[in-house]
Amino acid sequence: MKPARAWVRLQSGRRLNLLQPDPASWTDSDLAIGLSRTYRWGGHSSWDLSLSVSQHSLLVLVLRQLLRPLQRLIRLEALRELLHDADEGLLSHDAIATAKPHLGAAYHALAARMQAAVWSRYGLPDWGAESYAIHKQADRLAAASEAVHVAGWSWDDLRETLQIDIPPLLDDPLPLLQGTQPWQP
């Protein structure tokens, strides 16, 4: 019996082994493409397009800087913010929060190995307790704002169903591209 294939072919033509990821097996472009084509909120959106993990990552970076404007991020800290969900781009999957507890240990180990490969490739510093707390604050604020402005949840649903008690931002902190509206994917 032939073993099941556990790799994907990337746009660069390289092969990424999903079970034992080699940090040298993807290009920066492969990762950027994966992040831009992997959707948050299960792909559901109030807009014509879904929100990508790359747009979420940019939002988290901007929010992290806004939350602590006097604590300037060094290059690798900023890159760590941008790549905090890089495993999702390489796996082409962002599991919605309600599914994560049901995916099991094998999925979580797979995602952790992929994230470790990303950390290794880019030489990202480990999270300290304070930096992780600030990151999670930015990540939760991004999620709250995306839930309301992109996924179409009400503020009441945000608190009651999603159990996010952080009020969403009213204004989109990302710069608008020509012809776009605030919060548009």
C-alpha positions as CSV (number, residue, x, y, z in Angstrom):
1,M,0.0,0.0,0.0
2,K,1.3,3.4,-1.0
3,P,1.7,5.8,1.9
4,A,-0.6,8.8,1.9
5,R,0.9,12.0,0.5
6,A,1.7,14.5,3.2
7,W,3.1,17.3,1.2
8,V,1.7,20.2,-0.9
9,R,3.2,21.7,-4.0
10,L,3.7,25.4,-3.6
11,Q,3.5,28.1,-6.3
12,S,7.3,28.2,-6.4
13,G,7.2,24.5,-7.4
14,R,8.7,23.5,-4.0
15,R,7.2,20.8,-1.9
16,L,6.2,21.4,1.7
17,N,6.0,18.3,3.9
18,L,3.1,19.0,6.2
19,L,4.1,16.4,8.8
20,Q,7.8,17.3,9.0
21,P,8.1,20.9,7.6
22,D,11.6,22.0,6.6
23,P,12.1,25.7,7.2
24,A,13.9,25.9,3.8
25,S,11.0,24.3,1.8
26,W,9.0,27.5,1.0
27,T,9.8,30.9,-0.4
28,D,8.7,34.2,1.1
29,S,6.4,34.5,-1.8
30,D,4.9,31.1,-1.2
31,L,4.1,32.1,2.4
32,A,2.7,35.5,1.4
33,I,0.5,33.8,-1.2
34,G,-0.7,31.3,1.4
35,L,-1.6,34.0,3.9
36,S,-3.4,36.1,1.3
37,R,-5.5,33.1,0.1
38,T,-6.4,31.7,3.5
39,Y,-9.5,33.2,4.9
40,R,-10.6,34.1,8.4
41,W,-14.1,33.6,9.8
42,G,-14.5,30.4,7.7
43,G,-14.5,32.6,4.6
44,H,-17.8,34.2,5.7
45,S,-18.0,37.9,5.2
46,S,-20.5,40.8,4.9
47,W,-18.4,41.9,2.0
48,D,-18.1,40.5,-1.5
49,L,-14.6,39.1,-0.5
50,S,-13.5,37.3,2.6
51,L,-10.9,38.6,5.0
52,S,-7.5,37.1,4.5
53,V,-5.1,36.0,7.2
54,S,-2.6,38.4,5.7
55,Q,-4.9,41.4,6.2
56,H,-5.6,40.2,9.8
57,S,-1.9,39.9,10.4
58,L,-1.3,43.5,9.2
59,L,-4.1,44.7,11.5
60,V,-2.6,42.9,14.5
61,L,0.8,44.5,13.8
62,V,-0.8,48.0,13.5
63,L,-2.8,47.5,16.7
64,R,0.2,46.2,18.6
65,Q,2.0,49.4,17.7
66,L,-1.0,51.5,18.6
67,L,-1.4,49.8,22.0
68,R,2.1,50.5,23.1
69,P,3.3,53.5,21.0
70,L,6.3,54.1,23.2
71,Q,7.5,50.5,23.0
72,R,8.9,50.5,19.4
73,L,9.1,47.0,18.0
74,I,12.5,45.9,16.6
75,R,12.4,44.3,13.1
76,L,12.1,40.7,14.3
77,E,9.4,41.6,16.8
78,A,7.3,43.2,14.1
79,L,7.9,40.2,11.8
80,R,6.8,38.0,14.7
81,E,3.5,39.9,14.8
82,L,3.1,39.6,11.0
83,L,3.8,35.8,11.1
84,H,1.9,34.9,14.2
85,D,-0.6,32.9,12.1
86,A,1.9,31.8,9.4
87,D,1.1,28.2,10.0
88,E,-2.4,28.9,8.7
89,G,-1.0,30.2,5.5
90,L,1.3,27.2,5.0
91,L,-1.5,24.8,5.9
92,S,-4.1,26.8,3.9
93,H,-6.4,26.5,6.8
94,D,-7.6,28.9,9.6
95,A,-9.8,26.8,11.8
96,I,-12.7,28.8,13.3
97,A,-12.6,29.0,17.0
98,T,-15.6,26.8,17.5
99,A,-13.9,24.0,15.6
100,K,-10.5,24.1,17.2
101,P,-11.4,22.1,20.4
102,H,-12.8,19.3,18.2
103,L,-9.8,19.0,15.8
104,G,-7.8,17.0,18.3
105,A,-4.2,16.7,19.4
106,A,-2.9,15.6,15.9
107,Y,-4.1,18.9,14.3
108,H,-2.7,21.0,17.1
109,A,0.7,19.2,16.9
110,L,0.7,19.7,13.1
111,A,0.1,23.5,13.5
112,A,2.7,23.7,16.2
113,R,5.3,22.0,14.0
114,M,4.6,24.3,11.1
115,Q,4.8,27.4,13.4
116,A,8.1,26.1,14.8
117,A,9.4,25.8,11.3
118,V,8.4,29.4,10.6
119,W,10.0,30.6,13.8
120,S,13.2,28.7,12.9
121,R,13.3,30.0,9.3
122,Y,12.9,33.7,10.2
123,G,14.8,33.6,13.5
124,L,11.9,35.0,15.4
125,P,12.3,35.6,19.1
126,D,10.2,33.7,21.5
127,W,7.3,35.5,23.2
128,G,8.0,36.8,26.6
129,A,5.1,37.0,29.0
130,E,4.6,40.7,28.5
131,S,5.1,40.7,24.7
132,Y,2.6,37.8,24.4
133,A,0.0,39.5,26.6
134,I,0.2,42.7,24.4
135,H,0.1,40.5,21.2
136,K,-3.0,38.7,22.5
137,Q,-4.6,42.0,23.3
138,A,-4.0,43.2,19.8
139,D,-5.2,39.9,18.3
140,R,-8.4,39.9,20.4
141,L,-9.1,43.5,19.4
142,A,-8.6,42.6,15.8
143,A,-10.9,39.7,16.2
144,A,-13.6,41.8,17.8
145,S,-13.4,44.4,15.1
146,E,-13.4,41.9,12.3
147,A,-16.4,40.1,13.8
148,V,-18.5,43.2,13.7
149,H,-17.2,45.0,10.6
150,V,-16.3,42.1,8.4
151,A,-18.2,39.0,9.5
152,G,-21.4,40.8,10.4
153,W,-21.8,39.9,14.1
154,S,-23.7,42.3,16.3
155,W,-22.0,43.8,19.3
156,D,-24.4,41.7,21.5
157,D,-23.3,38.5,19.7
158,L,-19.7,39.5,20.1
159,R,-20.1,39.4,23.8
160,E,-22.7,36.7,24.3
161,T,-21.9,34.2,21.5
162,L,-18.2,34.8,20.8
163,Q,-17.4,35.7,24.4
164,I,-15.2,38.6,23.3
165,D,-15.6,41.4,25.8
166,I,-13.4,43.9,24.1
167,P,-15.3,46.6,22.3
168,P,-14.5,46.6,18.6
169,L,-12.8,49.6,17.0
170,L,-15.0,52.0,15.1
171,D,-12.3,53.3,12.8
172,D,-10.2,51.0,10.6
173,P,-6.6,51.6,11.5
174,L,-5.3,50.2,8.2
175,P,-4.7,52.6,5.4
176,L,-7.4,52.5,2.7
177,L,-6.4,51.4,-0.8
178,Q,-7.9,53.5,-3.6
179,G,-11.5,52.6,-4.1
180,T,-11.9,50.7,-0.9
181,Q,-14.0,51.4,2.2
182,P,-13.0,51.0,5.9
183,W,-12.9,47.4,7.0
184,Q,-13.3,46.1,3.4
185,P,-11.3,42.9,2.7
